[in-house]
Amino acid sequence: MTTVGIDMGVENIKIVVLRDEKIIGRGKARSGGAKRLAAAKAVYESALKEAGLREDQVEKVFVTGKGKFDVESMAGDIITEPVTAAKAAEFLSPGATCVFNIGADETMALTLNKDARITEMVINEKCAAGVGNFIRNMARRLELTQEEMGAVPPKAKDGPAVSDGCIVFGELDALNLMNKDVPPEEIASAVLFTAVIRASTVIKDLTEPNFEKVTLLGGLTQNKAFVTALKSWLDLEFVIPDEAEYAPALGAALLAAGWGVKPYIEPASAVS
């Protein structure tokens, strides 16, 4: 069976083409803003080309992500983000007991039971949103590439700091440091440290966490400095699958294929 999963993120569109539980095509591009539907169609065509398929050879397309309703016309079904994250974790990291999905806008933490059902779910509140966007925006202002941003050293104890209250205050503090000619690498370290604290507040909101096997998903898995700092701050080890960046799209494609379908939220205990 050939299926497609589309993750309409705030920052990027990610697409996975799946055939018989194997990824045969991928696509990634900026979200397109007001032209999201056109952008999604372009990425879809690119992913199909990589897979060597025509559109009429795809049996089902499922969509997830913040912009999922912008491409409703492309979707056979629309799936919420926690469900696709849980499905991807079950596939990529069997036995996962906890899932952190950290992207441009959203930080999400899930506790899974032995059947890979979601028993608890926490998503960032407004002031904890935009961790990935914060890092990207500051990298641009500091004239650092994403690779350079991901290679900065840990923040020194006596190094400069930026607010972890919200993005606006954090960016203002960082700009103030720039005006004081603080070296870009030191500001970058402070920015990453603040992003880690902001993401950690969501993770620590889990009331019944099970950290036996923690799986990290989302775009920020590609930032090595962020991941290292997050491990240190939480004192946890993570499983980071090879397809972690594409996990929501993969989860959608797996659901479209009917892989391991079962209820994913325990009604009596799930919280948000």
Buried (B, 14 or more C-beta within 10 A) or exposed (E): EBBBBBBBBBBBBBBBBBBEEEBBBBBBBEBBEEEBBEBBBBBBEBBBEBBEBEEEEBEBBBBBBBBBEBBEEBBEEBBEBBBBBBBBBBBBBEEBBBBBBBBBBBBBBBBBEEEBBBBBBBBBEEBBBBBBBBBBBBBEBBEBEEEBBBBBEEBEEEBBBBBBBBBEBBBEBBBEBBEEEBEBBBBBBBBBBBBBBBBBBBBEBBEEBBBEBBBBBBBBBBBEBBBBBBBEBBEBEBBBBEBBBBBBBBBBBBBBBEBEEEEBBBEEBBEE
